[in-house]
Amino acid sequence: MRAIEYMQRVSLEIYTSALEAVKIITDVVDHKVELAIPAGSILLDNILNLKIILEQAKKVGKEVDFVTEDEFGKNLLDMLRGERDEVVVGEPPASIKLPLIKIP
């Protein structure tokens, strides 16, 4: 018979820092933690915040998964998981012509 592994879901606040997230993870009893990051969170400012959380969680023997509804955050998570090489921000339409500015 297989043991059932549970993953505790923790909803973070928009201003939760990486350091606070690590503290929350270490306080969770379960081995696996799912962090729900709100749209616009400071954790989604750059991928380093997420890498710090993963690295520190690993040091205390925890597995972390991230979820978010933030579109930029989803791109970061895809990069973190190796599913995407760069953040997609979109290209301007080819029909837009920018004026040529001459600097004297």
DSSP file with accessible surface (Angstrom, degrees, kcal/mol):
  #  RESIDUE AA STRUCTURE BP1 BP2  ACC     N-H-->O    O-->H-N    N-H-->O    O-->H-N    TCO  KAPPA ALPHA  PHI   PSI    X-CA   Y-CA   Z-CA
    1    1 A M              0   0  240      0, 0.0     2,-0.3     0, 0.0     0, 0.0   0.000 360.0 360.0 360.0 132.1    0.0    0.0    0.0
    2    2 A R        -     0   0  226      1,-0.1     2,-0.3     0, 0.0     0, 0.0  -0.619 360.0-119.6 -84.8 143.0    1.4    3.4   -1.0
    3    3 A A        -     0   0   87     -2,-0.3     2,-0.5     1,-0.1    -1,-0.1  -0.588  28.0-122.3 -77.8 139.8    1.5    6.3    1.4
    4    4 A I        -     0   0  127     -2,-0.3     2,-0.5     1,-0.0    -1,-0.1  -0.728  22.2-151.8 -85.8 126.3   -0.5    9.3    0.4
    5    5 A E        -     0   0  125     -2,-0.5     2,-0.3    25,-0.0    25,-0.0  -0.879   9.8-154.7-100.4 131.2    1.5   12.5    0.1
    6    6 A Y        -     0   0  155     -2,-0.5    26,-0.7    26,-0.0     2,-0.5  -0.750   5.4-150.7-103.2 151.3   -0.3   15.7    0.7
    7    7 A M  E     -a   32   0A  83     -2,-0.3     2,-0.4    24,-0.1    26,-0.2  -0.987  14.2-143.1-121.6 119.8    0.6   19.1   -0.6
    8    8 A Q  E     -a   33   0A  79     24,-2.2    26,-3.0    -2,-0.5     2,-0.5  -0.704  11.7-141.8 -83.9 132.2   -0.4   22.1    1.6
    9    9 A R  E     -a   34   0A 143     -2,-0.4     2,-0.5    24,-0.2    26,-0.2  -0.811  16.6-170.6 -95.3 129.0   -1.5   25.1   -0.4
   10   10 A V  E     -a   35   0A  22     24,-3.2    26,-3.0    -2,-0.5     2,-0.6  -0.983  12.4-147.7-121.7 122.5   -0.4   28.5    1.1
   11   11 A S  E     -a   36   0A  89     -2,-0.5     2,-0.2    24,-0.2    26,-0.2  -0.807  18.6-153.9 -91.1 121.9   -1.8   31.7   -0.3
   12   12 A L        -     0   0   10     24,-2.6     2,-0.2    -2,-0.6    29,-0.0  -0.511  13.2-115.2 -91.3 163.5    0.6   34.6   -0.1
   13   13 A E    >   -     0   0  140     -2,-0.2     3,-1.6    24,-0.1    -1,-0.1  -0.546  30.5-107.1 -91.8 164.6    0.0   38.3    0.1
   14   14 A I  T 3  S+     0   0   64      1,-0.3    28,-2.2    -2,-0.2    29,-0.3   0.824 119.9  43.1 -63.3 -29.7    0.9   40.7   -2.7
   15   15 A Y  T 3  S+     0   0  174     26,-0.2     2,-0.4    27,-0.1    -1,-0.3   0.232  79.1 131.1-104.2  16.6    3.8   42.2   -0.6
   16   16 A T    <   -     0   0   12     -3,-1.6    27,-0.3     4,-0.1     2,-0.1  -0.546  49.5-143.5 -69.3 125.1    5.1   38.9    0.8
   17   17 A S     >  -     0   0   39     -2,-0.4     4,-2.4     1,-0.1     5,-0.2  -0.365  23.2-106.4 -84.6 169.5    8.9   38.9    0.2
   18   18 A A  H  > S+     0   0   12      1,-0.2     4,-2.3     2,-0.2     5,-0.2   0.904 122.1  53.2 -61.5 -39.4   11.1   35.9   -0.7
   19   19 A L  H  > S+     0   0  143      1,-0.2     4,-2.0     2,-0.2    -1,-0.2   0.916 109.9  46.7 -63.2 -43.4   12.4   35.8    2.9
   20   20 A E  H  > S+     0   0  101      2,-0.2     4,-2.4     1,-0.2    -1,-0.2   0.888 110.2  53.7 -65.9 -38.1    8.9   35.7    4.3
   21   21 A A  H  X S+     0   0    0     -4,-2.4     4,-2.5     2,-0.2    -2,-0.2   0.911 107.7  50.4 -63.6 -40.5    7.9   33.0    1.9
   22   22 A V  H  X S+     0   0   22     -4,-2.3     4,-2.4     2,-0.2    -1,-0.2   0.921 109.8  50.9 -63.1 -42.3   10.9   30.9    3.0
   23   23 A K  H  X S+     0   0  117     -4,-2.0     4,-1.5     1,-0.2    -2,-0.2   0.927 110.1  49.7 -60.2 -43.7    9.8   31.4    6.6
   24   24 A I  H  X S+     0   0   54     -4,-2.4     4,-0.9     1,-0.2     3,-0.3   0.924 110.1  50.8 -61.4 -44.4    6.3   30.3    5.8
   25   25 A I  H >< S+     0   0    1     -4,-2.5     3,-0.8     1,-0.2    -2,-0.2   0.913 108.4  51.1 -61.8 -42.8    7.6   27.2    4.0
   26   26 A T  H 3< S+     0   0   57     -4,-2.4    -1,-0.2     1,-0.2    -2,-0.2   0.811 108.4  53.2 -67.0 -26.3    9.8   26.2    6.9
   27   27 A D  H 3< S+     0   0  101     -4,-1.5    -1,-0.2    -3,-0.3     2,-0.2   0.652  87.1  99.3 -81.4 -16.3    6.8   26.5    9.3
   28   28 A V    <<  -     0   0   12     -4,-0.9     5,-0.0    -3,-0.8   -18,-0.0  -0.533  65.0-150.1 -73.5 136.1    4.6   24.2    7.1
   29   29 A V  S    S+     0   0  134     -2,-0.2    -1,-0.1     3,-0.0    -4,-0.0   0.881  70.2  86.6 -74.8 -38.4    4.4   20.6    8.5
   30   30 A D  S    S-     0   0   51      1,-0.1   -23,-0.1     2,-0.1    -2,-0.1  -0.214  76.8-132.9 -66.0 154.7    3.9   18.9    5.1
   31   31 A H  S    S+     0   0   88    -25,-0.2    32,-2.5    31,-0.1     2,-0.4   0.805  92.9  53.7 -74.7 -31.9    6.9   18.0    2.9
   32   32 A K  E     -ab   7  63A  52    -26,-0.7   -24,-2.2    30,-0.2     2,-0.4  -0.900  68.4-172.8-111.5 137.0    5.3   19.5   -0.2
   33   33 A V  E     -ab   8  64A   0     30,-3.1    32,-2.4    -2,-0.4     2,-0.6  -0.987  13.6-156.6-131.9 134.2    4.0   23.1   -0.4
   34   34 A E  E     -ab   9  65A  39    -26,-3.0   -24,-3.2    -2,-0.4     2,-0.6  -0.957  14.3-154.8-108.5 118.5    2.1   24.9   -3.1
   35   35 A L  E     -ab  10  66A   0     30,-3.2    32,-2.4    -2,-0.6     2,-0.8  -0.856   1.4-154.6 -96.9 119.5    2.6   28.6   -3.0
   36   36 A A  E     -ab  11  67A  11    -26,-3.0   -24,-2.6    -2,-0.6    32,-0.2  -0.840  13.4-162.8 -92.8 111.0   -0.3   30.6   -4.5
   37   37 A I  E     - b   0  68A   4     30,-3.1    32,-0.6    -2,-0.8    33,-0.4  -0.862  14.3-130.6-100.3 122.4    1.2   33.9   -5.6
   38   38 A P    >   -     0   0   44      0, 0.0     3,-1.7     0, 0.0   -25,-0.0  -0.285  33.7 -88.5 -71.0 155.4   -1.3   36.7   -6.3
   39   39 A A  T 3  S+     0   0   57      1,-0.3   -25,-0.0    33,-0.0    29,-0.0  -0.350 115.4  22.9 -60.0 136.9   -1.2   38.8   -9.5
   40   40 A G  T 3  S+     0   0   46      1,-0.2    -1,-0.3    -3,-0.1     5,-0.0   0.520  87.4 158.4  83.1   6.4    1.1   41.8   -9.1
   41   41 A S    X   -     0   0    1     -3,-1.7     3,-1.5     1,-0.1    -1,-0.2  -0.294  51.0-127.6 -64.2 147.0    3.1   40.2   -6.3
   42   42 A I  G >  S+     0   0   58    -28,-2.2     3,-1.5     1,-0.3     4,-0.3   0.739 107.5  70.4 -67.6 -19.3    6.6   41.5   -5.6
   43   43 A L  G >  S+     0   0    0    -29,-0.3     3,-0.5     1,-0.3     7,-0.3   0.763  94.2  56.1 -65.9 -23.1    7.8   37.9   -5.8
   44   44 A L  G <  S+     0   0    6     -3,-1.5    -1,-0.3     1,-0.2    -2,-0.2   0.300  76.4  97.1 -94.2  11.4    7.1   38.1   -9.6
   45   45 A D  G <  S-     0   0  111     -3,-1.5     2,-0.3     1,-0.2    -1,-0.2   0.846 101.9  -8.5 -66.0 -34.2    9.3   41.1  -10.1
   46   46 A N    X>  -     0   0   68     -3,-0.5     3,-0.8    -4,-0.3     4,-0.7  -0.987  67.4-110.7-158.9 163.0   12.1   38.8  -11.2
   47   47 A I  H 3> S+     0   0   30     -2,-0.3     4,-2.2     1,-0.2     5,-0.2   0.728 105.3  74.7 -70.8 -20.5   12.9   35.1  -11.4
   48   48 A L  H 3> S+     0   0  106      1,-0.2     4,-2.6     2,-0.2    -1,-0.2   0.872  89.9  57.7 -62.9 -36.4   15.6   35.4   -8.7
   49   49 A N  H <> S+     0   0   36     -3,-0.8     4,-2.0     1,-0.2    -1,-0.2   0.931 109.3  45.1 -57.7 -44.5   12.9   35.6   -6.0
   50   50 A L  H  X S+     0   0    0     -4,-0.7     4,-2.4    -7,-0.3    -2,-0.2   0.896 112.1  51.3 -68.3 -38.8   11.5   32.3   -7.1
   51   51 A K  H  X S+     0   0  105     -4,-2.2     4,-2.6     2,-0.2    -1,-0.2   0.892 108.5  52.0 -65.5 -39.3   14.9   30.7   -7.4
   52   52 A I  H  X S+     0   0   80     -4,-2.6     4,-2.6     2,-0.2     5,-0.3   0.931 110.0  49.1 -61.6 -45.0   15.8   31.8   -3.9
   53   53 A I  H  X S+     0   0    0     -4,-2.0     4,-2.5    -5,-0.2     5,-0.2   0.941 112.7  47.1 -60.8 -47.0   12.6   30.3   -2.5
   54   54 A L  H  X S+     0   0   58     -4,-2.4     4,-2.2     1,-0.2    -1,-0.2   0.919 113.3  48.5 -61.2 -44.4   13.2   27.0   -4.3
   55   55 A E  H  X S+     0   0  113     -4,-2.6     4,-1.7     1,-0.2    -2,-0.2   0.923 114.1  44.8 -64.3 -45.2   16.8   26.8   -3.1
   56   56 A Q  H  X S+     0   0   64     -4,-2.6     4,-1.1     1,-0.2    -1,-0.2   0.875 111.8  53.0 -68.8 -36.4   16.0   27.6    0.5
   57   57 A A  H ><>S+     0   0    2     -4,-2.5     5,-2.9    -5,-0.3     3,-0.6   0.912 107.2  52.4 -63.4 -41.1   13.1   25.2    0.5
   58   58 A K  H ><5S+     0   0  170     -4,-2.2     3,-1.5     1,-0.2    -1,-0.2   0.888 103.5  58.1 -62.0 -37.5   15.4   22.4   -0.8
   59   59 A K  H 3<5S+     0   0  143     -4,-1.7    -1,-0.2     1,-0.3    -2,-0.2   0.794 109.5  43.9 -63.5 -30.4   17.8   23.1    2.0
   60   60 A V  T <<5S-     0   0   74     -4,-1.1    -1,-0.3    -3,-0.6    -2,-0.2   0.256 123.2-104.2 -99.1  10.9   15.1   22.4    4.6
   61   61 A G  T < 5S+     0   0   41     -3,-1.5     2,-0.3     1,-0.2    -3,-0.2   0.774  75.4 133.7  78.3  29.8   13.9   19.3    2.7
   62   62 A K      < -     0   0   32     -5,-2.9     2,-0.5    -6,-0.1    -1,-0.2  -0.830  47.8-142.3-113.7 149.2   10.7   20.8    1.2
   63   63 A E  E     -b   32   0A  99    -32,-2.5   -30,-3.1    -2,-0.3     2,-0.4  -0.929  22.5-162.6-105.2 134.1    9.3   20.6   -2.3
   64   64 A V  E     -b   33   0A  23     -2,-0.5     2,-0.4   -32,-0.2   -30,-0.2  -0.946  12.7-175.3-123.0 138.1    7.7   23.8   -3.6
   65   65 A D  E     -b   34   0A  57    -32,-2.4   -30,-3.2    -2,-0.4     2,-0.4  -0.970  16.0-145.4-125.4 144.6    5.3   24.3   -6.5
   66   66 A F  E     -b   35   0A   5     -2,-0.4     2,-0.3   -32,-0.2   -30,-0.2  -0.878  14.6-178.0-111.0 144.4    4.1   27.8   -7.5
   67   67 A V  E     +b   36   0A  39    -32,-2.4   -30,-3.1    -2,-0.4     2,-0.3  -0.989  11.4 158.8-135.6 145.2    0.7   28.8   -9.0
   68   68 A T  E     -b   37   0A  13     -2,-0.3   -32,-0.0   -32,-0.2    -2,-0.0  -0.982  40.5-146.0-158.1 157.2   -0.4   32.3  -10.1
   69   69 A E        +     0   0  151    -32,-0.6     2,-0.3    -2,-0.3    -1,-0.1   0.427  69.4 112.7-100.1  -4.9   -3.0   34.0  -12.3
   70   70 A D     >  -     0   0   31    -33,-0.4     4,-2.4     1,-0.1     5,-0.2  -0.555  62.5-147.3 -72.4 125.6   -0.5   36.7  -13.2
   71   71 A E  H  > S+     0   0  131     -2,-0.3     4,-1.7     2,-0.2    -1,-0.1   0.912  99.6  45.5 -63.8 -44.4    0.4   36.4  -17.0
   72   72 A F  H  > S+     0   0   85      1,-0.2     4,-2.2     2,-0.2    -1,-0.2   0.917 112.5  53.1 -63.4 -40.3    4.0   37.7  -16.5
   73   73 A G  H  > S+     0   0    0      1,-0.2     4,-2.6     2,-0.2    -2,-0.2   0.881 104.5  54.4 -62.5 -37.6    4.3   35.4  -13.5
   74   74 A K  H  X S+     0   0   70     -4,-2.4     4,-2.3     1,-0.2    -1,-0.2   0.896 107.4  51.2 -63.2 -38.5    3.2   32.4  -15.6
   75   75 A N  H  X S+     0   0   26     -4,-1.7     4,-2.2     2,-0.2    -2,-0.2   0.917 110.1  49.2 -62.2 -44.3    6.0   33.2  -18.1
   76   76 A L  H  X S+     0   0    6     -4,-2.2     4,-2.7     1,-0.2    -2,-0.2   0.914 110.6  50.0 -61.0 -42.8    8.5   33.3  -15.2
   77   77 A L  H  X S+     0   0    4     -4,-2.6     4,-2.1     2,-0.2     6,-0.2   0.888 108.9  51.9 -65.1 -37.8    7.2   30.0  -13.9
   78   78 A D  H  <>S+     0   0   35     -4,-2.3     5,-2.8     2,-0.2     6,-0.9   0.912 111.4  47.7 -62.7 -41.9    7.6   28.5  -17.4
   79   79 A M  H ><5S+     0   0   51     -4,-2.2     3,-1.3     4,-0.2    -2,-0.2   0.917 110.5  52.1 -63.0 -42.5   11.2   29.7  -17.5
   80   80 A L  H 3<5S+     0   0   40     -4,-2.7    -2,-0.2     1,-0.3    -1,-0.2   0.875 110.8  47.1 -62.8 -36.9   11.8   28.3  -14.1
   81   81 A R  T 3<5S-     0   0  111     -4,-2.1    -1,-0.3    -5,-0.2    -2,-0.2   0.436 117.8-113.3 -84.3  -1.9   10.5   24.9  -15.1
   82   82 A G  T < 5S+     0   0   58     -3,-1.3    -3,-0.2    -4,-0.3    -2,-0.1   0.643  85.3 118.5  80.4  15.2   12.6   25.0  -18.3
   83   83 A E  S   <S+     0   0  134     -5,-2.8     2,-0.3    -6,-0.2    -4,-0.2   0.584  76.2  32.0 -88.8 -11.5    9.5   25.2  -20.6
   84   84 A R        -     0   0   74     -6,-0.9    -2,-0.2    -8,-0.1    -1,-0.2  -0.996  59.8-154.9-147.5 140.9   10.5   28.6  -22.1
   85   85 A D  S    S+     0   0  159     -2,-0.3     2,-0.3     1,-0.2    -1,-0.1   0.730  79.4  14.5 -87.8 -26.0   13.8   30.3  -22.8
   86   86 A E  S    S-     0   0  139    -11,-0.0     2,-0.3     0, 0.0    -1,-0.2  -0.977  84.4 -92.9-148.1 159.7   12.7   33.9  -22.6
   87   87 A V        -     0   0   40     -2,-0.3     2,-0.7    -3,-0.1   -15,-0.1  -0.584  38.1-136.2 -75.5 131.1    9.8   36.0  -21.5
   88   88 A V        +     0   0   84     -2,-0.3   -13,-0.1     1,-0.2    -1,-0.1  -0.802  36.5 158.5 -91.8 118.1    7.3   36.7  -24.2
   89   89 A V        -     0   0  126     -2,-0.7    -1,-0.2     1,-0.1    -2,-0.0   0.460  51.5-108.8-115.9  -7.5    6.3   40.3  -24.3
   90   90 A G        -     0   0   48      2,-0.0    -1,-0.1     0, 0.0     0, 0.0   0.167  23.1-102.5  94.5 148.5    5.0   40.5  -27.9
   91   91 A E        -     0   0  177      1,-0.0     3,-0.1    -3,-0.0    -3,-0.0  -0.804  36.2-107.8-103.6 146.3    6.4   42.3  -31.0
   92   92 A P        -     0   0   93      0, 0.0    -2,-0.0     0, 0.0    -1,-0.0  -0.425  49.0 -90.3 -68.6 149.2    5.0   45.5  -32.3
   93   93 A P    >   -     0   0   78      0, 0.0     3,-1.4     0, 0.0     0, 0.0  -0.287  28.9-127.1 -59.4 143.9    3.0   45.1  -35.5
   94   94 A A  T 3  S+     0   0   92      1,-0.3     0, 0.0    -3,-0.1     0, 0.0   0.732 105.0  69.4 -65.0 -22.0    5.1   45.4  -38.7
   95   95 A S  T 3  S+     0   0  104      2,-0.1     2,-0.5     0, 0.0    -1,-0.3   0.677  78.0  93.9 -73.7 -13.2    2.6   48.1  -40.0
   96   96 A I    <   -     0   0   96     -3,-1.4     2,-0.5     1,-0.0     0, 0.0  -0.670  60.4-165.1 -84.0 122.9    3.8   50.6  -37.4
   97   97 A K        -     0   0  175     -2,-0.5    -2,-0.1     0, 0.0    -3,-0.0  -0.939   8.9-145.9-109.6 123.0    6.5   52.8  -38.7
   98   98 A L        -     0   0  150     -2,-0.5     2,-0.1     1,-0.1    -2,-0.0  -0.651  26.5-107.2 -85.8 142.8    8.5   54.8  -36.2
   99   99 A P        -     0   0  107      0, 0.0     2,-0.6     0, 0.0    -1,-0.1  -0.383  27.9-118.9 -70.1 148.1    9.7   58.3  -37.3
  100  100 A L        -     0   0  153     -2,-0.1     2,-0.5     2,-0.0     0, 0.0  -0.770  28.9-160.0 -86.3 122.5   13.4   58.8  -38.0
  101  101 A I        -     0   0  132     -2,-0.6     2,-0.5     2,-0.0     0, 0.0  -0.927   2.0-153.6-110.1 124.3   14.8   61.3  -35.6
  102  102 A K        -     0   0  180     -2,-0.5    -2,-0.0     0, 0.0     0, 0.0  -0.847   3.9-154.7 -98.2 129.1   18.1   63.1  -36.6
  103  103 A I              0   0  153     -2,-0.5    -2,-0.0     1,-0.0     0, 0.0  -0.905 360.0 360.0-103.4 124.4   20.2   64.4  -33.8
  104  104 A P              0   0  170      0, 0.0    -1,-0.0     0, 0.0     0, 0.0  -0.157 360.0 360.0 -69.8 360.0   22.4   67.3  -34.8
